[in-house]
């Protein structure tokens, strides 16, 4: 309740003497009165929950803030329009191998990141930086359904689950992305081997000389992951960007 002073008008009747005779008349008078008002406050809009993903992998297709930020913004808009009030951000590191572990030591707040046993996961776990996730899974049964309980069980490290397995890298690094519309345009069959792919490249080069018709990282992991080891030898670790390929013709 809020009290405030207002001026109100009121019609009153009174008796006056006119020519020696009483007469009833009405008049308008103003009064200053104190009133109470019920004020209903408009609730402030709920601030979106900030979710920050650290692009910590440091391998595969290079990522840049200027290309990822607009995508994260649109994802946030879509989720908020569907009732999920979160703001999604991506933190891109210029030197993930070095700077990613430093985020934990410096206390920078973020939600999740990519990691693996062959990356920084074991050392960060031993330093107590990871939160076990197994106690949260009953709250999100759709995660178990989507990934599979057997796959989740396989990812336990001792008695605890410190992360969820990612499947998207498997599709990105062990296959080739090509233009299906060009396959159809030139009346070709979908490539099922490297020879088919080479014929597709020749056709595109002949008809679309300015076009890049497929996507893969610079070491062509489709061949590395599926081929025999003696066919293909890296001078450095296969995920090192600085390494060069050897033995490929």
C-alpha positions, 0 to 999 in steps of 0.5 A: 500500500502507498499513501498519497494526498489528493484533492477531491471535489464534493457536492454539499447542501446547506441552508441559507437565508434569502429575503428572510426565508431559509433556502437549501442550496448546493455547492461544490467544495474541494477537500484535501484527503489522504488515500491509500493505493495498491501498487502492483509492481511489474516483475523484472524480466528473468535474466537468461542463464548464461551457458559458456562452451569452451572451444578447447579441442585445438584440432579439426576445423579451425574456429573463430569468434567472428563466425561462431558468435553469430551462430551462438546468438541465433541459437540463444534466440531460438531456445528462448523463443521455445521457453528455454531461457538461456544465453549460449556463448562460445569461448574460442582460445587461440592456443587451446592446448596451453590455455585450456588447462589455465582456465581451471587454475585461474577460476574463469567461469564456464559451463563445459568444454571438450576434453578426452583421456588423451588430452587434458582430462586425466590431469584435470581430474586428478587436480579435482577440477571436474564435477562427477555427473552420475548423480545428475543423470536421473534428472535428465533421463532423455540424455541416457536414452539418447546416448545409451546406458551402455555407452555411458557406463563405458565412459566411467573413470573409476567410480565416477562419470566426468563427461558425456561422450561426443559423437559429432567428431566421429562423423566430422573426422572420418568422412567426406562432406560433398555436394550431393546436388553436384552428384545429381547435376552430373548424373553420377552415383554417390561415391563409395570409394576413393576412386569414385571420389576422384572421378567426382573431383574431376567432373567438378574441376572441369565444370566448376573450376572455381568451386570447392566441392567437398570438405575435410580437414587438411590431413584428410582424416577420412583416409587416415581413420579408415585406411591401413596404417602402413598406407599412411604415416604422419611425421607427428601426432595425427591431431597436430596441426603442424604435422605433415603427411608422408607416404600419400600420393 
